[in-house]
Amino acid sequence: MEENTRYRIFVAVALLMLLSFGIFIGFRSTKNNQAGTSSDIDATAVVKNQDEDYNNENEDMLNANNTKKYDIKVVYETFYSLCNETIRKEELVYDTTIKELEESIFSNKDNRDYEVIEESNEKLVLRKTLNRNCPNHYMVKIDNGSVVIYNIVDSTVNTVYKTIDTQLELIRPEMLEELNSGIKVDSEEELNYIIEDLES
């Protein structure tokens, strides 16, 4: 064989080997990149799945809190601005959620003036303000021959609370004089003393 032909065969074989080597390296590199991308995707999928699990757990907890039933103490506070007193009334509502309880309370038109001050799964505090005296302010006086007890609503309005059936001539003269001008009472306890005195 001629030296020229040998040289050509050698160059062709060398080129073929280099080309094969290049293809092998390129193929290997592409496979590694795909494997790396695949593992990145897998890692992202794992993080995403963990986030979804966490969100699902939180949502389940919220749903459980919204559906779990409690015995809740309800406190109704009424603040009377004229006498600066607050009257509280409490009740215990069994086996309910805070949401159900609020819906039930505010569906009653008499409770729509209340606002929520505090709420938890143990206690719900509601408050409203009225521009009047609380019901514990009374005026006891003789009116049309009877002893009448009035609730003092404000400086201009009194409402009849109770009429006492007693004979005026049996009342002590000092008390009779006080009843003619009116006895102002600022507690139910004081009022009960006067009633006992009048009925004895």
Backbone bond lengths (Angstrom), bond angles and torsions (degrees), N, CA, C in turn:
res aa  C-N    CA-C-N  psi(-1)  N-CA   C-N-CA  omega(-1)  CA-C   N-CA-C  phi
1 M - - - 1.438 - - 1.505 109.15 -
2 E 1.223 113.62 145.60 1.459 118.59 179.81 1.513 110.38 -73.63
3 E 1.258 113.50 152.68 1.461 119.55 -179.33 1.516 110.52 -65.15
4 N 1.256 119.03 -34.48 1.450 124.54 178.95 1.529 110.86 -63.87
5 T 1.310 116.67 -40.82 1.454 121.95 -179.65 1.528 109.11 -69.53
6 R 1.339 115.61 -43.04 1.460 118.70 177.15 1.539 111.21 -58.68
7 Y 1.275 114.38 -42.68 1.471 119.59 -179.72 1.525 110.19 -61.13
8 R 1.324 117.18 -41.87 1.467 122.27 -179.33 1.534 109.95 -65.69
9 I 1.320 116.64 -41.88 1.458 120.59 179.63 1.535 109.18 -64.41
10 F 1.328 116.33 -43.42 1.451 121.64 179.81 1.534 110.65 -60.67
11 V 1.316 116.53 -45.87 1.479 120.99 -179.62 1.541 110.01 -64.28
12 A 1.354 116.41 -41.12 1.459 121.40 -179.32 1.525 109.98 -64.30
13 V 1.351 115.98 -44.67 1.462 120.15 179.34 1.531 109.88 -63.59
14 A 1.329 116.49 -43.66 1.469 121.24 -179.98 1.533 110.39 -61.52
15 L 1.334 115.70 -44.24 1.476 119.76 178.84 1.534 110.29 -63.49
16 L 1.334 115.77 -41.93 1.447 120.85 179.95 1.533 110.41 -62.79
17 M 1.332 117.00 -41.70 1.457 121.81 178.39 1.540 110.91 -65.46
18 L 1.343 114.95 -44.31 1.481 118.88 178.38 1.529 111.32 -62.57
19 L 1.320 115.23 -41.03 1.463 120.64 179.48 1.536 110.10 -64.36
20 S 1.325 117.06 -44.31 1.474 121.57 178.49 1.536 110.53 -62.35
21 F 1.364 114.36 -43.21 1.451 119.59 179.31 1.541 110.70 -62.21
22 G 1.338 116.32 -42.57 1.475 121.81 178.72 1.526 111.69 -63.34
23 I 1.333 115.71 -41.98 1.461 119.48 178.94 1.536 109.93 -65.04
24 F 1.357 114.76 -42.37 1.459 119.72 179.88 1.530 110.45 -61.25
25 I 1.340 116.94 -46.53 1.469 121.83 179.88 1.533 109.84 -63.45
26 G 1.316 117.00 -45.02 1.469 120.65 -179.96 1.519 111.99 -61.59
27 F 1.317 115.59 -43.77 1.458 121.04 178.70 1.527 110.85 -62.42
28 R 1.326 114.92 -44.36 1.465 121.46 179.96 1.534 110.52 -62.51
29 S 1.343 116.38 -43.72 1.462 121.77 -179.31 1.537 110.55 -64.48
30 T 1.314 117.32 -43.08 1.465 121.53 179.05 1.528 110.73 -63.06
31 K 1.324 116.27 -41.49 1.456 121.15 179.35 1.532 110.88 -63.28
32 N 1.354 116.82 -42.17 1.473 120.84 178.06 1.528 111.21 -63.86
33 N 1.340 116.08 -42.66 1.470 119.86 178.85 1.523 111.06 -62.35
34 Q 1.338 114.69 -41.52 1.463 118.30 178.67 1.520 110.53 -65.52
35 A 1.319 115.36 -41.41 1.467 119.61 178.49 1.524 109.95 -62.98
36 G 1.346 117.50 -42.15 1.468 122.13 178.42 1.508 110.85 -63.72
37 T 1.326 117.24 -44.56 1.448 121.83 179.07 1.523 110.02 -64.03
38 S 1.312 115.30 -40.90 1.455 120.06 178.96 1.522 110.90 -63.03
39 S 1.342 117.08 -42.23 1.467 119.10 179.28 1.524 110.29 -69.58
40 D 1.358 117.33 -34.83 1.466 119.49 175.01 1.528 110.26 -62.06
41 I 1.337 114.94 -42.86 1.468 119.40 179.26 1.517 109.49 -63.31
42 D 1.354 114.92 -43.25 1.464 118.89 179.25 1.524 110.89 -61.18
43 A 1.355 117.09 -43.50 1.465 121.21 -179.94 1.524 110.05 -63.26
44 T 1.355 116.19 -42.94 1.460 120.44 178.16 1.524 109.94 -62.79
45 A 1.336 115.94 -40.87 1.460 120.01 179.65 1.528 110.49 -63.47
46 V 1.342 116.00 -39.40 1.468 119.61 179.51 1.526 109.89 -63.77
47 V 1.350 117.34 -46.74 1.471 121.62 179.12 1.520 109.96 -61.37
48 K 1.348 115.60 -43.61 1.453 120.05 -179.91 1.533 110.42 -61.77
49 N 1.343 116.03 -44.01 1.465 120.46 179.13 1.524 111.36 -62.41
50 Q 1.350 116.06 -39.84 1.461 119.66 178.36 1.523 110.58 -63.93
51 D 1.357 117.15 -42.76 1.464 121.23 177.54 1.529 110.43 -61.20
52 E 1.344 116.43 -43.75 1.464 120.05 -179.98 1.522 110.40 -63.51
53 D 1.349 116.49 -41.75 1.465 120.24 178.32 1.524 110.20 -60.73
54 Y 1.356 116.10 -44.27 1.464 121.11 -179.30 1.530 110.01 -62.46
55 N 1.348 115.69 -46.14 1.471 119.68 179.52 1.524 111.08 -63.27
56 N 1.340 116.62 -40.66 1.470 119.96 178.78 1.527 111.05 -63.91
57 E 1.345 116.33 -40.72 1.467 119.98 178.42 1.529 110.42 -62.53
58 N 1.359 116.14 -44.32 1.469 119.94 179.31 1.525 110.90 -62.62
59 E 1.333 115.65 -41.67 1.461 120.03 -179.89 1.528 109.94 -65.06
60 D 1.345 115.79 -40.93 1.464 119.64 178.07 1.525 110.52 -62.44
61 M 1.365 116.51 -40.66 1.462 120.07 178.99 1.518 110.81 -64.13
62 L 1.354 116.60 -43.13 1.468 120.12 178.94 1.523 110.56 -62.47
63 N 1.334 115.86 -44.50 1.462 119.39 178.93 1.520 111.11 -62.92
64 A 1.348 115.45 -39.92 1.471 119.45 178.78 1.518 109.84 -63.19
65 N 1.360 117.43 -40.52 1.467 120.76 179.43 1.522 111.09 -66.24
66 N 1.345 116.14 -34.78 1.462 119.31 -179.19 1.524 111.89 -75.27
67 T 1.339 117.46 -24.04 1.452 119.41 -176.64 1.524 112.51 -105.63
68 K 1.323 118.03 -15.93 1.465 120.49 179.53 1.521 108.92 -68.87
69 K 1.317 116.64 137.61 1.463 122.15 -175.87 1.528 110.49 -96.29
70 Y 1.320 114.92 144.72 1.468 121.52 -179.35 1.525 109.40 -135.12
71 D 1.334 115.55 163.29 1.465 121.88 167.31 1.522 105.96 -95.49
72 I 1.331 117.03 112.00 1.467 121.44 -171.52 1.526 110.47 -112.58
73 K 1.335 115.15 129.48 1.469 120.37 175.90 1.533 108.49 -83.71
74 V 1.329 115.71 126.32 1.472 121.22 178.67 1.522 107.80 -106.07
75 V 1.333 115.79 125.98 1.469 121.66 178.73 1.529 108.15 -114.11
76 Y 1.325 115.83 118.78 1.471 121.83 175.70 1.524 107.43 -99.35
77 E 1.318 117.26 118.58 1.462 121.50 177.80 1.522 108.84 -111.38
78 T 1.329 115.78 129.03 1.469 120.32 174.53 1.514 107.58 -119.09
79 F 1.325 115.03 118.47 1.469 120.89 179.45 1.525 107.94 -97.38
80 Y 1.342 115.67 124.88 1.469 121.91 179.52 1.521 107.73 -102.61
81 S 1.318 115.65 111.64 1.470 119.90 -170.22 1.530 113.38 -71.47
82 L 1.344 119.23 -28.30 1.466 119.42 -177.33 1.527 112.82 -71.90
83 C 1.322 117.23 -35.51 1.468 119.27 179.07 1.525 111.99 -106.39
84 N 1.332 116.02 -1.36 1.463 122.18 176.18 1.532 112.40 59.81
85 E 1.323 115.37 38.57 1.464 120.46 179.80 1.518 110.38 -119.69
86 T 1.340 114.61 151.51 1.462 121.09 177.19 1.522 108.87 -118.63
87 I 1.318 115.42 130.19 1.461 120.27 175.61 1.524 107.89 -109.93
88 R 1.329 114.81 129.98 1.460 121.15 -178.69 1.521 110.46 -111.03
89 K 1.312 114.30 140.01 1.463 120.56 174.31 1.534 105.78 -129.19
90 E 1.320 116.88 133.35 1.465 120.28 -177.30 1.520 110.27 -122.07
91 E 1.327 114.57 148.69 1.462 120.77 171.79 1.521 108.59 -148.28
92 L 1.320 116.47 154.43 1.454 121.48 179.02 1.521 107.72 -109.03
93 V 1.333 115.90 124.38 1.466 120.74 178.79 1.523 107.10 -106.22
94 Y 1.311 116.37 123.00 1.453 122.18 -174.65 1.529 112.64 -89.99
95 D 1.337 114.70 144.82 1.459 123.04 167.90 1.534 112.95 52.61
96 T 1.325 115.60 63.11 1.466 120.42 -179.30 1.525 109.96 -145.15
97 T 1.330 116.54 170.33 1.462 121.68 172.82 1.525 107.20 -106.64
98 I 1.319 116.32 160.84 1.474 120.38 -179.98 1.528 110.26 -62.10
99 K 1.344 115.59 -36.48 1.471 120.07 -179.30 1.533 110.55 -66.35
100 E 1.339 116.57 -48.33 1.469 120.41 178.72 1.526 111.12 -60.12
101 L 1.322 115.22 -41.14 1.461 120.38 -178.00 1.527 111.15 -63.56
102 E 1.339 116.63 -47.21 1.474 120.08 179.95 1.523 110.87 -62.87
103 E 1.340 116.69 -41.91 1.471 119.64 178.67 1.529 110.31 -60.43
104 S 1.323 115.85 -42.62 1.463 120.66 -179.65 1.534 111.18 -64.77
105 I 1.328 116.58 -44.93 1.471 120.63 -178.06 1.520 111.27 -65.07
106 F 1.343 116.84 -48.76 1.468 120.01 -173.88 1.530 113.36 -79.97
107 S 1.335 117.42 -7.58 1.465 118.64 173.90 1.539 110.07 -75.69
108 N 1.338 116.36 -18.02 1.472 121.50 175.94 1.531 108.40 -84.41
109 K 1.325 116.90 120.56 1.477 120.07 -174.34 1.525 112.65 -62.26
110 D 1.348 118.01 -25.03 1.467 120.74 178.38 1.530 112.40 -68.56
111 N 1.312 117.08 -18.92 1.471 120.98 -177.36 1.524 113.67 -100.57
112 R 1.308 117.77 2.24 1.470 119.60 -174.42 1.518 114.04 -71.10
113 D 1.348 116.58 -15.83 1.473 119.91 178.10 1.528 111.81 -80.35
114 Y 1.310 116.98 -13.14 1.472 120.68 -179.68 1.531 110.09 -76.34
115 E 1.320 114.60 147.78 1.467 119.79 170.78 1.525 108.38 -122.23
116 V 1.336 115.11 151.10 1.465 120.05 -177.93 1.530 108.51 -79.25
117 I 1.339 116.20 123.96 1.466 122.93 179.13 1.522 110.46 -98.70
118 E 1.335 115.15 -37.10 1.467 120.46 -177.02 1.517 107.67 -151.86
119 E 1.346 115.92 138.84 1.462 118.36 175.82 1.521 110.93 -145.68
120 S 1.311 114.78 139.61 1.466 122.38 175.15 1.522 106.15 -156.65
121 N 1.328 116.12 -178.83 1.464 119.30 178.85 1.528 112.56 -75.07
122 E 1.335 117.08 -5.43 1.461 121.17 178.65 1.521 112.92 -108.93
123 K 1.352 116.80 -26.36 1.462 119.35 -169.72 1.532 111.11 -150.58
124 L 1.340 114.78 140.31 1.460 121.64 174.16 1.527 106.89 -129.01
125 V 1.355 116.54 119.47 1.464 120.74 -179.23 1.527 108.47 -111.11
126 L 1.338 115.31 125.23 1.469 122.22 179.69 1.517 108.71 -118.70
127 R 1.339 116.02 145.46 1.468 119.05 -179.54 1.531 110.19 -140.31
128 K 1.347 113.69 143.92 1.469 119.94 170.57 1.519 108.24 -138.21
129 T 1.333 116.51 157.43 1.459 122.45 -179.39 1.524 108.81 -117.85
130 L 1.340 115.25 132.89 1.464 120.78 176.52 1.526 108.93 -120.55
131 N 1.322 116.08 136.07 1.462 121.88 -178.33 1.537 109.11 -88.82
132 R 1.330 115.48 69.69 1.461 122.53 -178.74 1.523 108.55 -163.65
133 N 1.336 116.49 178.38 1.465 121.51 173.95 1.524 109.07 -80.01
134 C 1.329 115.32 154.37 1.463 119.51 174.26 1.529 108.52 -72.17
135 P 1.324 118.55 166.24 1.475 120.95 -176.97 1.530 114.54 -69.42
136 N 1.328 119.30 -0.15 1.473 121.80 -177.21 1.534 113.74 -92.91
137 H 1.319 117.37 19.48 1.475 121.10 178.38 1.534 108.05 -117.07
138 Y 1.329 114.42 122.73 1.465 119.81 -172.26 1.530 111.29 -129.88
139 M 1.324 114.17 158.03 1.464 122.42 169.87 1.533 106.09 -127.34
140 V 1.338 114.94 123.48 1.473 119.90 178.86 1.526 106.53 -109.18
141 K 1.336 116.52 121.97 1.472 119.06 -178.41 1.514 111.22 -154.15
142 I 1.332 113.77 164.41 1.467 119.55 177.37 1.518 107.76 -86.72
143 D 1.331 114.13 127.36 1.466 119.94 -179.04 1.533 107.96 -139.35
144 N 1.344 117.56 118.98 1.476 123.03 -179.24 1.526 112.17 54.54
145 G 1.332 116.97 42.22 1.460 121.86 174.73 1.524 115.10 80.23
146 S 1.341 118.56 4.88 1.475 121.54 177.92 1.521 109.21 -125.66
147 V 1.334 114.60 157.38 1.461 119.07 174.06 1.527 106.87 -88.53
148 V 1.343 116.00 119.21 1.473 121.34 -176.74 1.527 108.82 -117.25
149 I 1.325 114.50 136.10 1.475 120.47 175.63 1.526 107.48 -105.05
150 Y 1.326 114.96 125.05 1.465 121.20 179.07 1.536 109.91 -110.38
151 N 1.308 115.63 144.78 1.467 120.73 166.15 1.516 107.18 -83.98
152 I 1.339 117.06 130.46 1.468 120.31 177.56 1.531 107.83 -89.57
153 V 1.323 115.44 102.17 1.472 120.60 -177.83 1.525 109.71 -75.04
154 D 1.323 116.23 -51.47 1.471 121.66 173.95 1.520 107.90 -153.86
155 S 1.316 117.78 -166.38 1.475 119.93 -174.27 1.529 112.80 -67.60
156 T 1.330 117.59 -17.65 1.474 119.64 -177.57 1.521 113.78 -115.49
157 V 1.328 117.96 -15.16 1.473 120.06 -174.14 1.519 110.99 -120.71
158 N 1.345 115.23 127.92 1.464 123.35 171.89 1.524 107.45 -126.00
159 T 1.322 116.98 140.02 1.466 119.79 176.80 1.527 108.49 -118.89
160 V 1.332 116.84 145.94 1.468 121.65 -178.30 1.533 107.91 -69.06
161 Y 1.326 115.12 125.44 1.459 121.81 177.71 1.531 110.20 -97.99
162 K 1.330 115.65 -44.77 1.461 119.47 -176.13 1.530 109.57 -164.13
163 T 1.309 115.93 147.67 1.463 121.18 172.38 1.525 107.58 -113.30
164 I 1.348 116.31 131.05 1.469 120.73 -177.82 1.523 108.53 -99.04
165 D 1.316 114.33 126.68 1.467 120.31 179.78 1.529 108.51 -86.52
166 T 1.317 116.30 96.32 1.472 120.96 179.88 1.522 109.10 -142.96
167 Q 1.315 116.60 155.69 1.464 120.89 178.08 1.531 107.84 -88.17
168 L 1.315 115.67 123.36 1.473 121.09 -174.96 1.528 112.12 -61.74
169 E 1.351 116.51 -32.27 1.472 118.30 -177.80 1.534 113.07 -69.72
170 L 1.349 116.52 -14.38 1.466 120.19 178.93 1.539 112.44 -89.68
171 I 1.323 116.81 -7.72 1.472 120.78 -178.60 1.527 109.23 -81.20
172 R 1.332 116.19 139.19 1.470 121.51 178.29 1.537 109.51 -55.15
173 P 1.342 118.03 142.41 1.468 121.03 -176.90 1.534 113.19 -58.76
174 E 1.366 116.94 -39.61 1.494 118.56 -179.63 1.524 110.24 -63.36
175 M 1.338 115.43 -40.57 1.463 118.91 -178.45 1.515 110.48 -71.98
176 L 1.328 116.22 -35.97 1.463 121.15 178.46 1.526 110.57 -60.05
177 E 1.334 114.43 -40.78 1.474 119.55 178.43 1.529 110.64 -64.02
178 E 1.357 116.50 -42.38 1.475 120.99 178.66 1.527 110.78 -64.42
179 L 1.343 115.72 -39.92 1.469 119.60 -178.76 1.531 111.86 -67.84
180 N 1.320 116.61 -30.60 1.473 119.62 177.96 1.523 111.25 -64.39
181 S 1.338 115.75 -38.87 1.475 118.10 178.61 1.534 111.67 -88.51
182 G 1.356 117.64 -19.37 1.474 121.71 178.42 1.518 111.61 104.23
183 I 1.307 116.23 129.06 1.470 121.13 178.08 1.529 107.67 -105.69
184 K 1.339 114.95 119.57 1.468 119.89 179.27 1.520 108.47 -88.29
185 V 1.334 116.44 130.99 1.466 122.80 -176.94 1.526 108.64 -127.66
186 D 1.352 116.53 135.09 1.467 120.24 -175.63 1.522 114.30 -115.05
187 S 1.337 116.18 22.71 1.472 118.45 173.75 1.518 108.88 -160.83
188 E 1.303 115.64 155.55 1.460 120.92 179.66 1.533 110.23 -68.71
189 E 1.319 116.46 -32.14 1.468 121.26 179.11 1.530 110.43 -63.03
190 E 1.346 115.95 -47.09 1.479 120.84 177.94 1.520 110.73 -60.34
191 L 1.334 114.49 -41.89 1.466 119.82 -179.34 1.526 110.59 -61.62
192 N 1.324 116.95 -41.27 1.474 120.71 -179.86 1.527 111.63 -63.29
193 Y 1.331 117.37 -35.75 1.471 120.90 176.46 1.529 110.41 -62.07
194 I 1.330 115.30 -45.07 1.476 119.73 -179.73 1.518 110.61 -64.03
195 I 1.337 116.76 -43.00 1.472 120.57 -179.98 1.535 110.43 -62.38
196 E 1.333 116.13 -43.89 1.464 120.08 178.27 1.544 110.80 -60.37
197 D 1.316 114.74 -42.25 1.457 120.21 179.60 1.522 110.76 -62.36
198 L 1.330 116.08 -41.63 1.458 120.64 -178.05 1.523 111.81 -71.77
199 E 1.334 117.40 -34.31 1.470 120.36 -175.51 1.518 112.68 -88.42
200 S 1.354 118.05 -9.14 1.471 119.21 -178.11 1.527 111.02 -85.53
